[in-house]
Structure formats: C-alpha cells, structure tokens
C-alpha cells in the first residue's frame, strides 16, 4: 500500500499493536508499517509455496507475467 494514499486518510505509525486502526470519530486511519510488512511477507511466502506445488497455478502466473511485462522483455532483448 502506498504511503501517500494512506496519509490522505491518516497516519503511518509503529505505536499501535494492530495492522490497522480506523477511528471514525476522528476520521483517521492508522497503519503499522511493520505489521503490514509481515502480512505482505506471509502472503508472498504462501503464494510462492502455491506456485512451487501447483503446476497449473505456475503456468497461469507465468502467462500473466509474460503478458504484463511483454514490452519490458522486448525492450531488454534489444539492449
């Protein structure tokens, strides 16, 4: 999550114990970047495990990457 988008609604702080807190009375959202990083790391590790163990998922991932980065790959080949 981009910090700039977060800051439109609130604060980035290590001083909270939760990943995110929304205070409707103050209309602010507070996000703990350390907890956010841990959540993203866990999700990424789980996804890598899925890709390693499920060939159909890997094929789909590979196809999406080729499509999404087609222009970059073509550019790199010219270098």
N, C-alpha and C positions, 0 to 999 in steps of 0.2 A: 504494500500500500504506500503510495507516495506521500511523503510527509507534508507537502504543500496542500494536498487535498484534506488531510487530517486537520491541519491547522486552520482551515476555513471553519471548522466546527469546534475546535477545541485545542487540546494540548497533548504533547508527547512528554511523558514523564516516567521515571523509574520509581516514583514514590507511591505507586499503587500496587496492590498484590494481584489484581486481576489483569487479564489481557486488555480488556476494555471496560470502561465505566461510562454510562451516559447519565447525566444529571438533567432531567427535564426542567427542573426549577430554574437552573442557571442556563439551560440550553447549551450545554457544553459536553463534549466527549473527551475522555482522557484515555490514551493508549500507552501501554507499557511496551517500548520497543524491544526489550529483552525477551519478554514473553511472546511477542509477535514473531521474533526471530526463531525462537524454539518451536513454535507452532508450524512455521513455514518449513523448518528443517525436518520435523517429523512427517509432514505431508510429503515433502520431497523424497525422503528415505522410503516411505511406504510406496510411493509411485515407482521409484527405481526397482523395488522388490517386485512389484507387479510386472514391470517391463521385462525383468530377468526371467520371470517364471511363467509368463503367458505370451506365447509367440504371436497370437492374434493381436493382442494389445501392442506388442512391439511393432508389428507390421503397420498398424494404424498410426502409431506415434511417428514412425519413420516416414510414412506417406505425408502426414501433416507437416513435418519439419521440412521435407523437400519442397512442398507447395509453399509454405510460409516464407522460406528463405531462398526461393528459386533465383531471385535477382542477385542476392548476395553471393550465392555459389557461382553463378555465371560471371559475375564481376571478379571474383577471386581467381577463377580459371584464366582470366586474361592477364593477371599480374605476372 
